[in-house]
Structure formats: structure tokens, C-alpha cells
Amino acid sequence: MSLTRETVLETLRTIADPASGQDVVSAGVVRALTVDGDSVRFVLEIDPARAEAYEPLRAEAEAKVKALAGVTKVSAMMTAHSQKAPPDLKPARPAEQKGPQQIPGVKKIIAVASGKGGVGKSTVSANLACALAQAGKSVGLLDADVYGPSQPRMLGVSGRPASPDGKTILPLRNHGVTMMSIGLMTNDDQAVVWRGPMLMGALQQMMMQVQWGALDVLIVDLPPGTGDVQMTLSQKAHVDGAIVVSTPQDVALIDARKGIDMFHKLNVPILGMIENMSTHICSNCGHEEHVFGHGGVANEAAKLGVPLLAEVPLHLDVRLAADGGAPIVVSKPDSPQAQVFQSIAADLIEKEHI
């Protein structure tokens, strides 16, 4: 039987927190638990005034976890709780140039991109992440759209991520998806006014300094266009594939072609294209109309030799669900709209992209 996160948590629940009388898991003392093969890491977040008194508890926790079958290495770090805000994501200077790296604990990285804004890329990202989680995958979602972060609203996540040691950031979680966004670090009406080096540094920190845990896939919701964020992601992290979202009209497809060309130049494989807002069916009379045209993405995909993953309809429920903090695959999982995203997730899993 393989070692699981729940097995470790059950073991830690046998240890009492002297301050609260609860077990250390229920008391919120255990943070940033990661199970990576036969290695286990976790943080005990405590009152700095009681560090010496908690040392026996740390040793007990480490010994009990190490005694579990399949565990060969345990790292139990004790850190003082801090009320300070999470670390500033603006670096003092640009990070040193390095080649593509694996994000610790993350098996696959898939970027969701678009050539232009307003085509529903973030809606697709949120629904795809939730659909993959429903399919049993461990999923993370990185909102890399720094200037227009929308994933906190779409996933119904609020509050600021904690940073137990001033360096590692603990992401938030909802609907089975672990999520990190610059929108969690700023106020809703606060603009992010950063130049390229600041963007690059912030993105690298959100990739490498966030405690993602063990993930089957990290979905990266990219900003529109072919700018610094796209280049930084592809150059700093090993991206396993990209999905390009577009609406059918020619204006959107012109920019989608540029996005695809960018990924080709960065040696990132294109897993497929998605035609969003493909068709609209009137809720009153049932008449179907193609508001933005139809078939343009399918033709483009065929021309480029990449799969057409889906044609997503334009539907009011999709918008209402996103605004309400529960994507359509969560709020109405049996609806035809949700089934489109579930089909995309199943297709990616079947083709072993995830």
C-alpha cells in the first residue's frame, strides 16, 4: 500500500497540541504537508514564545511519521507564527538566468493561453482545473494573469496566503483545486503596476516558492498575448504543453496564430485548441445562432495539424457560475455546458497529457 497524505495526517492527529488541547492537525499547527514518494515534509507553526516547549512535540511527530511503512525520510520544521503579510512578490533585482526547471512535486505543467483578451481563457482554465479534480487528479491552478487576475473570484477563494517562514507561500484551495494568484496579495481595486523584471520575479516566486505539494498537473492561466509572462514561464519551467483558446471570428484567430507561433519558438507542444463562445441557443425559443461565427477554430486547428479539443457554447449559466465562485462543472456538473469541460479533461487524461 503506497504512502498517502491522509495516512500521515491520521498519524499526526494522535499528537495533542498542549496550547489548545486539540490534536495538532485540528489545531492548525501542521502546515505545508508534502508527501513525495518515501519522503515527508511538514511545518509546525507555533507561538515563538513556546518554541522550546514544543521541541519534544516536534521530535514525537517526526518519530511517529518515520515509523510509518514506506517512509525513509522525514523533515519536520518548527517555525514561529507570524502575523505579517506574505512576502512581497516584487524582487529587489531580477533573478539569475537559469534553464527550465521542474516545480517541486509537480508532474506536469499545462499552460492555457490566448492571443487576445476577452475570449474566455480564464473561464476555461477554472473549469478545466475543476473537471480534472473531479476526475481524480491532484490539480493546481496558477493565475499568471498578473494584470487581470480573476481566478480568486472564479474559484470562490478569498483571504491572503500564509507564509510560515517568510519565504515559502502556502496556497489556498477550493473545489479540489490548489490555487495561487497575485489577486490574493492585492485589493480588488488595486492595480498592479510592474515592469518586465518585476513580472518575471513574481512569476518565478509563485512557481518555485509556493508549497504546491504533490500535483498531477499544474494549470497555468496565462495573460493574453505573447509577452514577458509567457516567455518567463517557458524559459524557467518545463512546460509539458499548451492549450490555445479562441473565439471563432477572424480577429481572435489572427492573434491565436501568433500565440501558437510563440509556443513553437519556445519548444512548447500544442496539445490542442478550444473554440469558446462557439454557439448560442436562445433560452426562450431554442433558436441556435453563431454570434461570433462558427468553425473558424476547427479550420485553424486542421490547418496547423493540432486537435480541436472542444467547442464551448456561449451560455449565461457559464458566466453566472464563474461570477458566483463555483465554475459550471461544480455548480451544475450534469449540464451540457459542464460536460464539454469534462470531455476535455477526459480526453487529456486518455491521451496521457496528464
N, C-alpha and C positions, 0 to 999 in steps of 0.2 A: 504494500500500500504506500503510495507516494505521500511525501510530507506536504501538508497544506497549511495555509494561513489560519484556517479555523482551528486546526489541531493545536497550533501554537497559542492561539488566543484562549482556548479552553484550558490549557496548562497554566497560562498566566492568571486566569480567573481564580485559581486556587490560592493565590497570594493576596493577603489583605493589605490594604493601604492604612497605615496607622493614623493618618490625619483625618480620614473620612469614615473609616470603619467598613467601607465597601471593598470589593476586590479592585485590584489596580486597573483592570480594563474598564469596569463600570465607572470608576472614579476619574477616568480620563488621564491617568498617569502615563499609560502606554501610548506612544505616538510613533509614527513613521515606521510601522512594522513592515519588513520586507522579507519574503521567503524566496530565495534564489537557489534552486537545486537543493544542495545539502547545507547551505549557509543561511543563517537567520540573523537579521539586524533589527534592533528597535531602540527607541529612546524612552527614558523615564524622565518625564518633565515634572520637576519638583520645586518647592519653595527653597530659594537659595539659603535661607537661614537654617534649613534642616538637612543640608547635604550630607553631613557626617552621619546623622541618624539613619539616613536612607541607604547608606552603603551596604549594610547587611541584606537589605531587601534586594538591591541590585544584584548582589552575589547569589542570592537564593533564586532569583528569576533566571539568571544566566545558567545556573547549575541545573534547574529543572528543565529548561528548554534543551540544554545539551544532552540530557538524558533521554530525550525522545528518539525513537527509532528513525534512522535516516539523517540525523543531524550530526555533522562533523565540526561545524564552526559556528560560534555564537558571538555576536558583538552587541553588548548591552551598554549603551552610553547614557550617563546621567547628566542632565542639563537643567539649569535653573530656568524656571518660567519667567518670561519677560512680557510686560505689557506694552512694549514698544511696537511700533508699526513694523510690518515686514520690510526687509531690506530694500533700499532704493534701487530700482532696476536701471538707473542711469549710471553707467560706469564712469570713473574718472578719466579713463583713457580707453581707446579701442583695445579689444582683446587681441592677443597674438594670433597670427595666422596659423592654422593647423588644417590637416586634411580631414575628410569626413570621418566622423566618429559614431559609434553606437551609443545610443542613450541607455544608461544602465537599466537593466530589467525589461527593456522594450524589444520585442521580437521583430516587429515590422512597423515601418512609418509610411503612411499614405497621405499625400497632400491632396486637398480638394481646392481647385483653382478656377479662376475665370479670367477672361481677357478684360472685361469691363464690369463695373459695379451694377447692382440692381437686377442681376439675373437669378438671384435666389441661392447663391453658393452657400451661405451660412445656414439657410434652412435645410439644404441638402446635407450639409455636414452634421448638423444636430440630429436629424432623423436617421441618417446612416449610422452614426455612433450608437444611438439607442437601439436600432434594429440589430446591430451586431451584438450588443449586450444581451438582447432578448434571445439571440441565437446561441448564447452560452459563452461568448468570447469576453475576455478581460479587455476593456476598452478605455483608452484615454482620449481626451479631446483638447488640443492646444489651440486656443483662439489667437492666431498670429496676426489678425487684422487689427494692428495696433491703433490706427487712427479711427476705426469704427468698430470696436469690439461689441458684439451682440450676443455672444453665447451665454453670458450670465443671465440675461433675460430669457433667452430661448429655453435654457435648461432649468430655469427657476432657482438659480443659485444666488445667494447674497452673502454678505459678510466678507471680512478680509482674511486671507490665508495666514496661518500662524507660521512663525519662524523660530523654532526652539533654540537654535544656536546662532542666529543672526546671519546664517549662510544658506542653510537648507530651507526650502519653502515647502510647506505641506499643502497640497492642492485640496480642493473641495470636491464633493461627489453628490450626484443626484441621478435618479433613473438608471442606476447601474453604470454610470459613466463618470470617470475621474476627470476633472476639468480644471484648467488653469487659463486665466485671461488677464490681460492688462486692465480690463474693465473692473476687475475685483480690487485693484490697487488705487483706483481713482474714483471720484464722484461722478454721478451720471452726467452732469452738465459740465464736467471739466475736460477741456481739450488737451490732447497730448501733442505738444509742440516740440518735436525732436527732429534732429537731422540724422543723416545716414548712420554715423558711428554709434549714436545713442540707440537707434533701432536695432543695429546689429548686436550690440551688447545686451540689450534687453531680451532679444530673442534667444541668444545663447544661454542666458541665465534661466529663462523659462524652460528651455530644453534640458539643460545639464544640471541645474541646481534645484529643480523641483523633484521631490520624492515621489516619483510616479509609481513605484512598486513594480510588481511583475505584470506586464501587459502583453497580450497577444498582438495588439495593434494600437498605435497612436495616430489618430486622425488629426491632421493639421489644417485648420481653416485659414487659408491664405488671404491676404488682401487682394483686390483686383489689380490687374496689370502685370508688369514684368520688371519690378523694381528691386530695391535692396533686400527686402524680406525674403523674396523668392530665391534670390541668389545666395543669401546667407544660409538659408535652410539647406539648400542643395550642396553647398560647399562645406558646411560644418557638420552636417548629419548625413548618415547613409539613408537616403530616401528610396524606398522599395518600389514606389510607383506613384503616379499622379492621375487624378480623375478631373476632367475638364467639364465645367458646367456652362451651358449657354442657352439662351432662348433662340427660337428659330430664325429671327429676322437677320437680314444681311449685316446690319450694323454690328450686332453682337458677334456674328460669326467672323467678321474681319478681325476683331480683337482676339477671339478664341484661337484663331490660326497663329497669331503672334505668341500667345501663351504656349501653345503646343511646340512651336519652333524653339522657344526658350528652353523648354524641358529637354528637347532633343539636344540642344547645345550643352546642357548641363548633364547629359547622360542619365536622365531620369526616364524610365519607361512609362509610356502612357497606357494605363490599364483600360481606359475607355472614356467615352463622352456621355453626358446626360443632357437630354433636351428638357429643360424646365419650362413651365407655363406652356406646355405643348398644345393643349386644347382646353376649351371651357364649355361646360354643359350647363345650361340655364336651369336653376333650381325650380323655376316656376313651370316652364313649358317643356323642358328636356331637349331644347334645340342645342346642337353642338356647333360651335364656331371656333375658328383658329384665329384668335385675336392677334397673335404675333407671327402669323404664318404657320406652316407645318412642314415637317420633313427636312428642313434645312440642316439640322444637326446630323440626321441619319445620312444624308447625302455627303456631308463633310467627313463623317466618320468612315464611310465607304471609300471615299477618295483618298483618305490618309491611311487606310488599312488598319483602323483601330475599331474595337467593338463599340456598338451603341448599347449602353448599359440599360437605359430606360427612357421612356417618355413620360414625364411627370405632369399631371394635369394642373391647370390653374383652378384652384378651388378655395372658397372662403374658409373652410374648416382648417386648411393647412396654415393660413395666416393667423386665424384666431388661436390655434393651438400654440404656435410659436410665441405670440404675444402673451399668452397665458402661462408660459413657463413649463409646458408639457407638450413636446412635439407630437405630431399626429400619430406616430407609431406607438406612443404611450397613452395618449388621451382617447384615441379611437383605433385600437390595433386591428380591428376586423373591417375597417372601412377600405374601400377600393384605393383611396389615396395612400393609406398606410401600407397596403400590400405591395404597392410599387416599390417603396423603400425596402421592405422585407425581401422582395425579389432581388434587388441589387445586392443586399447583404448575402443572401444565399448563393448568388452567382459568384461573388468574390471568394466566398469560402470554398465552393465547389472547385473553382479554378486554382485553389491553394495560393491565392494572393494574400490571404490572411490565415 
